[in-house]
Amino acid sequence: MVPTSKRPRQPVVAVTGAASGLGRALLARLVTSADFRRVVAIDEERGDVQEATWRVIDVRDPLLANRISDIDVVVHLAGDYAVDSDPRERRAYNLRAAQTVLTASAAARVRRVVLVTSAMVYGAAAENEVPLPEDAPVAAEPDTGVVGDHLEIEALARRSLRSHPGLEVTVLRPAAVVGPGVDTVITRHFESPRLLTVKGCSPRWQFCHVDDLLSALELAARGVVGGVVAVGCDGWLEQEQVEEMSGLRRFELPAGLTFGTAQRLHRLGITPAPATDLHYVVYPWVVDCTSLREAGWKPAWTNEAAFGQLLELREKATTVVGRRLPVKEATLTAAGATVAVIGTAAIVRQVRRKRRQ
């Protein structure tokens, strides 16, 4: 009799940050999957997904290794990426959490860790290839913003691969994420009454709906894709399409005036977001999702549909210098507020020139 081949043992997967947000959404998806033997939820407090095995612990706790000794795959989604978080506290939390998860996973002989950063790490630039290949160089500027956090976390991942060669690390880099509950510099940009553009350059807009990010995370947890994986809708929207769909008009300024003034405002503490954040609303950073496409993955959302939902979900509030106010007006983001101040500065300069004439 010829022995029948045994089916590989289904892995045990753990999700950090499982009580809320993206972690909770992924957990709810994984507990219904037949591809995992058991699903473990890790957070500082117990969540409402009863089908998971809950382990209440801070992911920054060095004792984490003891709590994941029976885990095959860790999907790390515990992080602070809120627009209004204190930059120093946010970075300290995010880096400590990622470092502890990677170190604990190596110590516990976890097979694979899945991280989520952003396609922003490629950098946004007027000369960017559209779309950027997944193996394009990481060219974003290190700063005090969320992009700087992502760069630091990816550096930790690279060091972990060298220090712990038995540990697989998969990094998902989504395009601009949209969907219910998503609040970022990019989504707030579209709460502005005008859309900032830089003279001589037109951005291209690519989105990644949360649903598609979740399906990509599941593939990464299963090991279907690995390494660096870009995630996003197929193709992109031109600035003219975005303006037509949103009904918002552009506000065009020279690059020097835009970034110079934004940097001064940030240095004075008027705007919380670094000037480099403006790059991502005026220059292209579209990605080609080669790994997922070759694995047979297809996004469920188009850019048009994802952007349409973003517009539907816009908060009816006013945001000034990056902070929302409870007023029923069109909102301004850190970028939008900068536009308003830059616009005022430009008008003042024009008036002064006319007075001199």
C-alpha positions as CSV (number, residue, x, y, z in Angstrom):
1,M,0.0,0.0,0.0
2,V,1.3,3.5,-0.9
3,P,1.2,5.8,2.1
4,T,-1.0,8.8,1.7
5,S,0.7,12.2,2.2
6,K,-0.4,14.0,5.3
7,R,-1.8,17.4,5.1
8,P,0.6,20.0,6.7
9,R,-0.4,20.9,10.2
10,Q,-2.6,24.0,10.3
11,P,-0.8,26.9,12.0
12,V,-1.8,28.7,15.2
13,V,-2.0,32.4,14.5
14,A,-1.9,35.3,17.0
15,V,-3.1,38.9,16.4
16,T,-1.8,41.8,18.5
17,G,-4.0,44.8,19.0
18,A,-6.9,42.4,18.7
19,A,-9.5,44.3,20.8
20,S,-10.1,47.2,18.4
21,G,-9.5,48.7,15.0
22,L,-7.7,46.7,12.3
23,G,-6.7,44.0,14.8
24,R,-10.2,43.3,15.8
25,A,-11.4,43.2,12.2
26,L,-8.7,40.7,11.2
27,L,-9.4,38.6,14.3
28,A,-13.1,38.4,13.3
29,R,-12.0,37.3,9.9
30,L,-9.5,34.7,11.0
31,V,-11.7,32.9,13.5
32,T,-14.0,31.9,10.6
33,S,-11.1,30.6,8.4
34,A,-10.5,26.9,8.1
35,D,-6.8,27.6,7.4
36,F,-5.8,28.1,11.0
37,R,-5.9,25.5,13.8
38,R,-6.4,28.1,16.5
39,V,-6.6,31.9,16.7
40,V,-5.1,33.8,19.6
41,A,-6.0,37.4,20.5
42,I,-3.4,39.6,22.3
43,D,-4.2,42.9,23.8
44,E,-4.1,44.9,27.0
45,E,-7.8,44.2,27.5
46,R,-10.2,41.4,26.4
47,G,-12.2,42.1,23.3
48,D,-15.6,40.9,22.1
49,V,-14.6,38.1,19.6
50,Q,-15.5,35.1,21.7
51,E,-14.2,32.5,19.3
52,A,-10.6,33.5,19.8
53,T,-8.3,32.5,22.7
54,W,-7.6,35.7,24.6
55,R,-4.3,36.5,26.3
56,V,-4.3,39.8,28.1
57,I,-0.8,41.4,28.0
58,D,0.9,44.6,26.9
59,V,2.8,43.8,23.7
60,R,5.7,45.8,25.2
61,D,6.0,43.4,28.1
62,P,9.3,41.3,27.9
63,L,7.2,38.4,29.2
64,L,5.4,38.3,25.9
65,A,7.7,35.4,24.7
66,N,6.2,33.2,27.4
67,R,2.7,33.9,26.1
68,I,3.4,33.0,22.5
69,S,5.5,29.9,22.9
70,D,2.8,27.8,21.1
71,I,2.3,30.3,18.2
72,D,3.3,29.7,14.6
73,V,2.5,33.1,13.1
74,V,2.1,36.6,14.8
75,V,0.3,39.4,12.9
76,H,1.4,42.5,14.7
77,L,-1.3,45.2,14.6
78,A,-0.9,46.9,18.0
79,G,0.2,50.5,17.3
80,D,-0.6,54.1,17.7
81,Y,-1.1,55.9,14.4
82,A,-3.6,58.5,15.5
83,V,-3.2,61.9,13.8
84,D,-3.4,63.8,17.0
85,S,-1.1,61.6,19.1
86,D,1.9,63.2,20.8
87,P,4.8,62.4,18.3
88,R,7.3,61.3,20.9
89,E,4.9,59.1,22.9
90,R,3.6,57.6,19.7
91,R,7.0,56.7,18.4
92,A,8.2,55.4,21.7
93,Y,5.1,53.1,21.9
94,N,5.3,51.9,18.2
95,L,9.0,51.1,18.3
96,R,9.0,49.4,21.7
97,A,6.0,47.3,20.6
98,A,7.5,46.2,17.3
99,Q,10.9,45.5,18.9
100,T,9.3,43.4,21.7
101,V,7.2,41.4,19.3
102,L,10.1,40.6,17.0
103,T,12.4,39.7,19.8
104,A,9.8,37.7,21.7
105,S,8.8,35.9,18.5
106,A,12.4,34.9,17.8
107,A,12.8,33.7,21.4
108,A,9.6,31.7,21.2
109,R,10.5,30.1,17.9
110,V,7.6,31.7,16.1
111,R,7.8,30.9,12.4
112,R,6.6,34.1,10.9
113,V,5.8,37.7,11.9
114,V,3.6,39.9,9.7
115,L,4.0,43.7,10.1
116,V,2.0,46.6,8.5
117,T,3.8,49.8,7.6
118,S,2.9,52.0,4.6
119,A,3.7,52.5,0.9
120,M,4.7,56.0,2.1
121,V,8.1,54.6,2.9
122,Y,8.9,54.7,-0.8
123,G,8.6,58.5,-0.5
124,A,6.4,60.8,-2.6
125,A,8.2,62.7,-5.3
126,A,7.5,64.5,-8.6
127,E,9.9,62.2,-10.4
128,N,8.5,58.9,-9.0
129,E,7.8,56.1,-11.5
130,V,4.0,55.4,-11.7
131,P,3.5,52.8,-10.5
132,L,6.5,52.1,-8.2
133,P,7.7,48.5,-8.2
134,E,7.7,46.7,-4.8
135,D,11.5,46.5,-4.8
136,A,11.9,50.3,-5.4
137,P,14.3,51.9,-2.9
138,V,12.9,53.2,0.4
139,A,13.3,56.9,-0.2
140,A,11.0,58.6,2.3
141,E,12.6,61.3,4.5
142,P,12.9,60.3,8.2
143,D,10.8,62.8,10.2
144,T,8.8,63.1,13.4
145,G,5.6,62.0,11.7
146,V,4.0,58.6,11.2
147,V,6.2,57.9,8.1
148,G,9.2,58.2,10.3
149,D,7.7,55.5,12.6
150,H,7.2,53.2,9.6
151,L,10.8,53.7,8.5
152,E,12.1,52.9,12.0
153,I,9.9,49.8,12.3
154,E,11.1,48.5,8.9
155,A,14.7,49.0,10.0
156,L,13.9,46.9,13.1
157,A,12.5,44.2,10.8
158,R,15.7,44.2,8.7
159,R,17.9,43.9,11.8
160,S,15.7,41.1,13.1
161,L,16.2,39.1,9.9
162,R,19.9,39.4,10.3
163,S,19.9,38.6,14.0
164,H,17.3,35.8,13.8
165,P,17.7,34.0,10.4
166,G,15.1,31.4,11.4
167,L,12.4,34.0,11.7
168,E,10.4,35.0,8.6
169,V,9.2,38.7,8.5
170,T,6.6,39.8,6.0
171,V,6.0,43.6,5.7
172,L,2.8,44.8,4.1
173,R,2.9,48.3,2.6
174,P,-0.6,49.6,1.9
175,A,-1.4,52.6,-0.2
176,A,-3.6,55.3,1.4
177,V,-5.9,53.3,3.6
178,V,-9.6,54.2,3.6
179,G,-12.7,52.7,5.2
180,P,-14.8,53.0,8.3
181,G,-12.9,54.3,11.3
182,V,-9.8,55.3,9.3
183,D,-8.5,58.8,10.2
184,T,-5.2,59.8,8.6
185,V,-3.4,62.8,7.1
186,I,-4.6,61.6,3.7
187,T,-8.3,61.1,4.6
188,R,-8.3,64.5,6.4
189,H,-6.9,66.1,3.3
190,F,-10.2,65.5,1.6
191,E,-12.0,67.2,4.4
192,S,-10.5,70.5,3.3
193,P,-12.5,73.0,1.3
194,R,-9.7,73.1,-1.3
195,L,-7.1,70.6,-2.5
196,L,-3.5,71.7,-2.3
197,T,-1.4,71.1,-5.5
198,V,2.1,72.2,-6.4
199,K,2.7,74.1,-9.7
200,G,4.0,71.8,-12.4
201,C,3.0,68.6,-10.8
202,S,-0.2,66.6,-10.5
203,P,-0.6,63.9,-7.9
204,R,-2.0,60.4,-8.7
205,W,-4.2,58.9,-6.1
206,Q,-4.2,55.2,-5.1
207,F,-6.2,53.9,-2.2
208,C,-6.3,50.7,-0.2
209,H,-9.6,49.8,1.3
210,V,-9.5,48.1,4.7
211,D,-11.3,45.1,3.3
212,D,-8.5,44.5,0.8
213,L,-5.8,45.1,3.5
214,L,-7.5,42.4,5.6
215,S,-7.6,39.9,2.8
216,A,-3.9,40.6,2.1
217,L,-3.1,40.1,5.8
218,E,-4.8,36.7,5.8
219,L,-2.7,35.6,2.8
220,A,0.5,36.9,4.6
221,A,-0.5,35.0,7.7
222,R,-0.9,31.8,5.7
223,G,2.5,32.3,4.1
224,V,1.1,32.7,0.6
225,V,3.0,35.9,0.2
226,G,6.2,37.0,2.0
227,G,8.9,39.6,2.1
228,V,7.8,43.1,1.1
229,V,4.3,43.2,-0.2
230,A,2.5,46.3,-1.6
231,V,-1.3,46.5,-1.2
232,G,-3.7,48.7,-3.0
233,C,-6.4,49.2,-5.6
234,D,-5.5,48.5,-9.2
235,G,-4.2,51.6,-11.0
236,W,-4.8,55.2,-9.8
237,L,-7.0,58.3,-10.2
238,E,-5.8,61.5,-11.8
239,Q,-6.1,64.8,-9.9
240,E,-8.9,65.9,-12.3
241,Q,-10.9,62.7,-11.5
242,V,-10.5,63.3,-7.8
243,E,-11.7,66.9,-8.2
244,E,-14.7,65.9,-10.3
245,M,-15.8,63.2,-7.9
246,S,-15.3,65.3,-4.8
247,G,-16.5,68.7,-6.1
248,L,-13.4,70.2,-4.5
249,R,-11.2,72.6,-6.5
250,R,-7.4,72.7,-6.4
251,F,-5.3,75.4,-4.6
252,E,-2.1,75.7,-6.5
253,L,1.2,77.1,-5.1
254,P,4.9,77.1,-5.9
255,A,6.8,74.2,-4.3
256,G,9.2,76.5,-2.5
257,L,6.5,78.6,-0.9
258,T,4.5,75.6,0.1
259,F,7.2,73.5,1.8
260,G,9.2,76.5,3.1
261,T,6.2,78.0,4.9
262,A,5.0,74.6,6.1
263,Q,8.4,73.9,7.6
264,R,8.4,77.2,9.4
265,L,4.9,76.7,10.8
266,H,5.8,73.2,12.1
267,R,9.0,74.5,13.7
268,L,6.9,77.2,15.5
269,G,4.5,74.5,16.7
270,I,1.6,75.9,14.7
271,T,1.0,72.7,12.8
272,P,1.6,69.2,14.4
273,A,2.5,67.5,11.1
274,P,6.0,67.8,9.6
275,A,6.2,69.6,6.2
276,T,7.2,66.3,4.6
277,D,3.6,65.0,5.2
278,L,2.6,67.5,2.5
279,H,4.6,65.5,-0.1
280,Y,2.0,62.7,0.1
281,V,-0.9,64.9,-1.0
282,V,0.9,66.7,-3.9
283,Y,3.3,64.1,-5.4
284,P,2.6,60.5,-6.6
285,W,3.4,57.4,-4.6
286,V,1.4,54.7,-6.5
287,V,2.6,51.1,-6.0
288,D,2.4,48.0,-8.2
289,C,1.1,45.1,-6.1
290,T,3.1,42.4,-7.9
291,S,3.4,39.8,-5.2
292,L,-0.3,39.7,-4.4
293,R,-1.3,39.7,-8.1
294,E,1.0,36.8,-8.8
295,A,-0.5,34.9,-5.8
296,G,-4.0,35.3,-7.5
297,W,-5.2,38.1,-5.2
298,K,-7.5,40.8,-6.6
299,P,-8.7,43.8,-4.7
300,A,-12.4,43.9,-4.1
301,W,-12.5,47.7,-4.3
302,T,-11.6,50.0,-7.1
303,N,-10.0,53.4,-6.5
304,E,-13.3,55.0,-7.6
305,A,-15.3,53.0,-5.1
306,A,-12.8,53.4,-2.2
307,F,-12.6,57.2,-2.8
308,G,-16.4,57.4,-3.0
309,Q,-16.6,55.8,0.4
310,L,-13.9,58.1,1.8
311,L,-16.1,61.1,0.7
312,E,-19.2,59.6,2.3
313,L,-17.3,59.1,5.6
314,R,-15.9,62.6,5.8
315,E,-16.6,64.1,9.2
316,K,-18.7,67.3,9.2
317,A,-16.3,69.2,11.4
318,T,-13.7,71.9,11.1
319,T,-10.1,70.9,11.6
320,V,-7.6,73.7,12.2
321,V,-3.8,73.0,12.2
322,G,-4.5,69.3,12.4
323,R,-7.1,69.4,15.2
324,R,-10.9,69.0,14.7
325,L,-13.3,71.5,16.2
326,P,-17.0,70.7,16.8
327,V,-18.3,73.1,14.1
328,K,-20.4,72.1,11.1
329,E,-18.1,73.4,8.5
330,A,-15.8,71.9,5.8
331,T,-12.8,70.6,7.6
332,L,-9.2,71.5,7.3
333,T,-6.4,69.1,8.0
334,A,-2.8,69.8,9.1
335,A,-2.2,70.0,5.3
336,G,-5.3,72.0,4.7
337,A,-4.6,74.4,7.5
338,T,-1.2,74.9,6.1
339,V,-2.7,75.7,2.8
340,A,-4.9,78.4,4.4
341,V,-1.9,80.0,6.1
342,I,0.3,79.7,3.1
343,G,-2.5,81.2,1.0
344,T,-2.8,84.1,3.4
345,A,1.0,84.6,3.2
346,A,0.9,84.6,-0.5
347,I,-1.9,87.2,-0.6
348,V,0.0,89.4,1.9
349,R,3.1,89.2,-0.4
350,Q,1.0,90.2,-3.4
351,V,-0.5,93.2,-1.5
352,R,2.9,94.3,-0.4
353,R,4.3,94.2,-3.9
354,K,1.3,96.2,-5.2
355,R,1.9,98.8,-2.6
356,R,5.5,99.2,-3.6
357,Q,4.5,99.8,-7.2
